[in-house]
Amino acid sequence: MPEYRYYCLNDEGKITRGVHIEAPNLAAAIRVAYDACGSASMGAHRRVEVWHAARCLYSSGEISSR
């Protein structure tokens, strides 16, 4: 299974959390990142990025309320 790293970014665009995960594909990795970064326990961060090795594969705008 591919390994990804997601980042939760605060309002200033600074990384507040980075986590390595394994996911079957990029879409699944993005879902995990949104769930983790958008949760109230994480302070409901507004942005998320998903990377594979040295490449940013996904960078969001603001995370909407769920």
Secondary structure, 3 states (H helix, E strand, C coil): CCEEEEEEECCCCCEEEEEEEECCCHHHHHHHHHHHHCCHHHCCCCEEEEEECCEEEEECCCCCCC
